[in-house]
Amino acid sequence: MDIPILFEDAEALVIDKPAGLPVDRPKRGGPALFDHIEQLKLGFQRPPVAVHRLDTDTSGCLLLARNPKALKRFNKAFEDRLVGKTYLAVIDFEPREQSGTIELALSKISSAEKGWRMIAAKKGKPAISQWELLETIGDGDRKRSLIRFRPKTGRTHQLRVHALQGLGAPLLGDPIYGPVHGQNKGAPRTMLHAESITVEREGKMPIIAFAPFPEDFLRAGLSPPEIPAPPEPPRLPEIGLPEMGNGQ
């Protein structure tokens, strides 16, 4: 498997992570991004290190640091809200509005039956996502929509819960928040794609990368949207710092 490179310079790589490839090695074993680390050195002696995480099913833009100093700077960029992202998501539902902002604080719960998951909770950590409807296909009760999210915080499973409880439908194929727990209903994976990422850098041009529209989104009947303007870094100091090392 060749991992597409979307951006490259002396301190950073942005790759188009394939859906189904975990960033970290699963406890049960199996393939992971580490298996491709030699390919991603691209002539450097040090292997690149993932700065953040994407869920296994999520495809698209993943930032890697090429040296320890860069990793430290990028971690601080996440802490200081100097990173902007957009995501594309598919839901089998047509929202009533064309766009909006979802503000639902999130908290982690766990049970022996269902394992762990995130839920909306007043005492949870603040989570904010802006969204816009890009396309709706179908009619009647068989509608499918393409949504662009611009998360302003980086909570675990934020977009998955915000789709379910903020828009009214789970992401297509989501086995945790979908209609049937433990099953990928309607799609072979959770239909979420990290479309773009922007990282501001002091004294350097910002990192700007866009991941191509996924083939399985095309097979789901949806059309590639126009490339968005680079996502603005979500500077929201009043709601606290984002969590580090988690996926959407």
N, C-alpha and C positions, 0 to 999 in steps of 0.2 A: 504494500500500500504506500503510495506517495502522498505526503502531506503537503497540500498547496501552501505556498508562502504568499501572504498578502502584503506584507511590509517587512523591510529589512534595512537595518543600519548597524553601526558598530555596537550599539547597546541594546537593541530590541529586535525581536521578531514578532510578527502577528501571523498566526497560522489560521487556516480554515479547518477547524477540528471536525472530523467526520462524526456524524451521528453514530452512536453505539460504541464509541471509543472512550473509555474512562480516562480522566486525567491522572488519577492515582490508581495503583494496582489494587483491584478488589481483594477483600480478605479471602474469598474463595479461590483466588488465582484467576488467570486468564489474561487476555491481551490488555495493554494499556499504552498510554502515550510514551512511556519510558522505552518501549520496544523500538521506537523510531528516533530515539535521541541521537544516535550516531548520524543519521541522515540530517538531523536538524542542527548539527554543529556547523555545517557549511564552512569548513576550513578552520574554525576556531578550536582551541584545545579544550576549553571548558564547555560542558554541556549546558544548553539553555535551561532555565527554570521557569515554570509557570508562575505568574504573578497572582493570578486569581483562579477561580474554578468555574467550570461549566458542568452541569449535570451530564451523565453519560449519554442520554438521549439527545441533548442539545447540540446542534451543529453551529459552526460559524466562528467568529473572531475570538481568538484566545491570545493574550499577550504573554510573551516569554522574555525574560531578562537574560542577557548574554554574559553578565559578569556580576559579582556580588554588589559592587557599588550601584550598578543600574537597578538591581533588585531592591536595594534599600530606597533608592529614589522613587521607584515606581510604587512601592508599598506606601511611601509617604504621600504620593500623588493620590492614591485611593483614600487615604485618611483625610487629606485636605480637600477632597471633592474636586480634583482636577481631571477626572476621568468622566467622559460622556459615552453613553451606549444607546443603541437602538436594537430592538428585537422584533422579529416577525413571528406571529402566532396564528394558528388556525383554530377556529371554534365552529361547531355546527349550530349556529345561532346567529341571529341578526340583532345587534344592539339597537336600542331605541334611539340613541343619540349618535351623532357622527364623530364625536370626540369628547374627551373629558379628563378628569383627574380622579384617581382612586386613592383614598387615604384610609387604609385599614391597618391598624397595628397588628403585629403577628407574634404568636407565642407557640412554642414547641410542646406537643403532648405525645404521650406514648402509651400503648396498651399491648398486652400479650397477643391479642387477636389481630390487630392491624399494624403493629409496629409503631414507628414514630411518624409524625406528620406535623405540619404547621396549620394553625387555625387563626382566624381573626379574633382578637381579644383586646378589650379596652386597656388592660394592664400590660399588653405586649409591647414590643419594640416598634417605634414609629416606622411605617413603610408607605411610600408614596410612588405612584406610577402614573404618568401621563399616557394617554392612548388616543389613537385615531383609527377610524374605520377606513380601510383602503379599497375593499372590494367585497361584494356579496354576490354569490351565485345561487341558483336554485330558486324554488318558490314554495309557497305553502309551509308545511312543516319540515321541508327538506332544504333548508338554507344553510349555506356555509360561508363564513366570513374570514377575511384576512385582516388582521389587526397589527398595527405597529405600536409597540410599547416604547416609552422613554422612561426607564426607571430612574427615580431621583434618590433612591436608597438601594442598598444591596443586600437585602435580607434573604435568607435561605428560602427557596421555593416561592419567592415573592410574586412573580408573575403568574405562577400556576394558581396560587390562592386568589390573587386579585382577579384573574379571569373568572374563576368559579363564583366568588362572592361579590365581586365588583361589577362584572359584566353579565353574570347570570348563567354561565356555561363553562365547563372545564375545557382545557386545551384538548383538542382532538388527540386520542390515543393515550391520554394520561392514565397510567395504571393505578395511581394513588388517589388522585382527586376526581377521577372519572366516575361514570355511573356505576361501574362494577369494580369493586376493589380487587386489585391483583390481575386485572385483565386490560390489555391494550384494545379498547373498543373503538373500531372505526379506522385505525391506522396502526402500522407496525411499530411506531415509536411516538413519544410525546412530540407533537408538532410545534417545536420552538426552535428558532434560529437566531443566533447572535449576529445581526445584520451588519453592525458597524461599531467602531470604537475610536475615540479620540482621547489622546493624553497630552496635556500641556506640559512643556518642558522649559525650564528657565535657560535662556541663552541658546536654545535650539528650536528648530521648526517642530511643531507638534506632530505626534504620531497620529496619522489618519488612515484607517483601513476599512474596506468594505468587502463583505463575503458574498459571493454570487448566490442568486436565488436557488434553493435546493431542488433537486430533481423530484423528490417525493412531494414537494409542494405543488409542482407542475402536474404530477400524476393525480393529485387531489383536486385538479380542475382550476387552480388559481393561476393568476397571471403575475409576472414579475412587476413590481411597482417601480416608479421612478426612484432613482437614487436620492435619498434624502440629503438635506443640508447636513454638514457634520454636526453630530450631537454636541450640544453645549454642556460643559461640565456642570453637574448639579450642585451648586454651592448653596447648601442649606445648613449653616452652622447651628441654627436654633433647634434642630431636631436630633442632634447627636451624630456621632460618627458611624459610618457604615460598618457592617461586619466584614471581616477579611476572610479570604479563603473559602467562600461559599459559592454555590452555583445558583442560577435562576431556575 
